[in-house]
Amino acid sequence: MPRQVDHAGRRRLIAEAVCRLADERGLEGVTLRDVAARAQVSMGAVQRCFRTKEEMLVFALGYISERIMERVRARLVRSPAQSAGTALGHAATEISLLREEHRAEARVWLAFVAQAAVSEVLARTLQANYATLQEAFTRLIEEVGEGAGRAVPLDAQRDAQLDAQREARTLLALADGLTTHVLIGHLTSQEAHDVLHAHLSALWEQPVRPPRTTSNR
């Protein structure tokens, strides 16, 4: 009887090999042959899982994205004692990849971000990830505003929603920037944590702001 092949498991094994190689030499150094050698499978096995290198990279990006998102989702699952602000702070810390144990993951993530600038299919994957995070962050920022007694009048809710979305976008951009600054040695991990904490602290002072009313006179 032919031996059953765990195709899903083999694809994950190959994705891990891609990530290890990307950590060592960037995505430009990732070849199908090197991936096969690192995963300890044949070239034919890699090609049966992925028709092209681009298809393999898309899967590997999804693989590492899901690993990060699992940690973020765990942070967003709140106990009754955890506030929306605390959940948001924990989640932002996770996606910043500032911990030493996540340094290799951060290098791989930024390698994919750089490649996505010239790969539409990788860019679409990243856009979907950021859209999911932005939605979750927007919701938490709104909760913080409501919990602080800053409820928004009904006629201003739409504009206030846009403000919350803007703050969520700002936070995502800050997290990515801190990842880069730590990796290149411009900031230490602790300094980056301090920057993130300071931004969140300022955000809680006025998390959702209705627009100014304009006079018709």
C-alpha positions in Angstrom: 0.0 0.0 0.0 1.4 3.4 -0.9 2.6 5.5 2.0 0.2 8.3 2.9 1.7 11.8 2.6 0.7 14.5 5.1 0.6 17.3 2.5 -0.6 19.9 5.0 2.2 19.0 7.4 4.8 19.0 4.5 3.6 22.5 3.5 4.1 23.8 7.0 7.6 22.1 7.1 8.5 23.9 3.9 7.1 27.2 5.2 9.3 26.9 8.3 12.3 26.2 6.1 11.5 29.4 4.1 11.3 31.4 7.3 14.7 30.1 8.6 16.4 30.9 5.3 14.7 34.3 5.1 16.0 35.0 8.6 19.5 34.1 7.6 19.8 35.7 4.1 16.6 37.6 3.2 14.0 36.4 0.7 16.4 37.1 -2.2 18.4 34.1 -1.0 15.5 31.7 -0.8 15.5 29.2 -3.7 13.5 26.1 -4.2 16.6 24.0 -4.0 17.8 25.5 -0.7 14.3 25.2 0.8 14.2 21.5 -0.1 17.6 21.0 1.5 16.7 22.9 4.6 13.3 21.0 4.9 15.1 17.7 4.2 12.7 16.9 1.4 13.3 16.4 -2.4 12.9 19.2 -4.9 10.0 17.1 -6.4 8.3 17.2 -3.0 8.5 21.0 -2.9 7.2 21.3 -6.4 4.3 19.1 -5.7 3.3 21.3 -2.8 3.9 24.6 -4.6 3.9 25.2 -8.4 6.0 28.4 -8.2 8.4 30.2 -5.8 5.8 33.0 -5.4 3.1 30.5 -4.4 5.5 29.1 -1.8 6.3 32.6 -0.4 2.6 33.5 -0.2 2.0 30.3 1.9 5.0 31.0 4.1 3.8 34.6 4.7 0.4 33.3 5.7 2.1 30.8 8.0 4.1 33.3 9.9 1.2 35.8 9.9 -1.1 33.3 11.5 1.5 32.5 14.1 1.7 36.2 15.1 -2.1 36.6 14.8 -2.7 33.7 17.2 -0.7 35.5 19.9 -2.6 38.8 19.1 -6.0 37.1 19.3 -5.0 35.5 22.6 -4.2 39.0 23.9 -7.5 40.4 22.6 -9.6 37.7 24.4 -10.3 39.7 27.6 -11.2 38.5 31.0 -13.7 40.6 33.0 -10.7 42.2 34.9 -8.9 43.3 31.7 -9.8 46.6 30.2 -10.0 47.4 26.5 -7.0 49.6 26.9 -4.9 46.8 28.5 -6.0 44.4 25.8 -5.0 46.9 23.1 -1.6 47.6 24.7 -0.8 43.9 24.9 -1.9 43.3 21.3 0.2 46.3 20.0 3.2 44.9 21.9 2.7 41.5 20.2 2.7 42.9 16.7 5.7 45.1 17.4 7.7 41.9 17.9 10.0 43.7 20.4 10.8 40.7 22.6 14.2 39.0 22.2 12.5 35.7 21.5 10.6 37.2 18.6 13.7 38.9 17.0 14.1 36.2 14.3 10.4 36.4 13.5 10.7 40.2 13.2 13.5 39.8 10.6 11.4 37.4 8.6 8.4 39.6 8.8 10.2 42.7 7.5 11.8 40.6 4.7 8.3 39.8 3.6 7.2 43.4 3.9 10.1 44.5 1.7 9.3 41.9 -0.9 5.6 42.9 -0.8 6.6 46.3 -2.1 7.3 44.6 -5.5 4.9 41.7 -5.2 1.2 42.4 -5.6 0.1 39.0 -4.3 2.2 39.3 -1.1 0.9 42.9 -0.7 -2.7 41.6 -0.8 -1.9 39.1 2.0 -0.4 41.9 4.2 -3.3 44.2 3.4 -5.8 41.6 4.6 -3.8 41.1 7.9 -3.6 44.8 8.6 -7.3 45.3 7.8 -8.2 42.7 10.4 -5.9 44.3 13.0 -7.2 47.8 12.2 -10.8 46.6 12.8 -10.0 45.1 16.1 -7.9 48.1 17.3 -10.6 50.5 16.2 -13.2 48.6 18.2 -11.0 48.7 21.3 -10.2 52.4 21.0 -14.0 53.1 20.8 -14.5 51.0 23.9 -11.9 52.9 25.8 -13.6 56.2 24.9 -17.0 54.9 26.0 -15.5 53.5 29.2 -14.0 56.9 30.0 -17.4 58.6 29.8 -16.7 60.2 26.4 -19.7 58.9 24.6 -20.2 60.5 21.2 -23.5 62.2 20.2 -25.5 60.3 17.6 -25.1 62.9 14.9 -21.3 62.8 15.4 -20.8 59.0 15.5 -19.7 58.6 11.9 -16.9 61.1 12.2 -15.9 59.8 15.6 -15.6 56.3 14.0 -13.2 57.8 11.5 -11.1 59.2 14.3 -10.9 55.8 15.9 -9.9 54.3 12.6 -7.2 56.9 12.3 -5.8 56.2 15.7 -5.8 52.5 14.9 -3.9 53.1 11.7 -1.4 55.3 13.6 -0.9 52.6 16.2 -0.3 49.9 13.5 2.2 52.2 11.7 4.0 52.9 15.0 4.3 49.2 15.8 5.8 48.4 12.4 8.2 51.4 12.7 9.4 50.3 16.2 10.1 46.8 14.8 12.4 48.3 12.2 14.2 50.7 14.6 14.9 47.9 17.1 16.2 45.5 14.4 18.7 48.1 13.0 19.8 49.0 16.5 18.5 52.6 16.5 16.4 51.8 19.6 16.7 49.2 22.3 13.8 46.9 22.9 13.1 48.8 26.2 13.3 52.2 24.5 10.8 51.0 21.9 8.5 49.7 24.7 8.7 53.2 26.3 7.7 54.9 23.0 4.8 52.5 22.6 3.6 53.0 26.2 3.9 56.8 25.9 1.8 56.8 22.8 -0.9 54.6 24.3 -1.0 56.7 27.5 -1.5 59.9 25.4 -4.2 58.1 23.4 -6.2 57.2 26.5 -6.4 60.9 27.5 -8.6 61.6 24.5 -9.2 58.4 22.5 -12.2 59.3 20.4 -12.8 62.9 19.5 -16.0 64.2 17.7 -15.3 66.8 15.0 -15.4 70.5 15.7 -18.7 72.0 14.8 -18.4 74.7 12.2 -20.4 77.9 12.2 -22.8 78.8 9.4 -22.3 82.5 10.0 
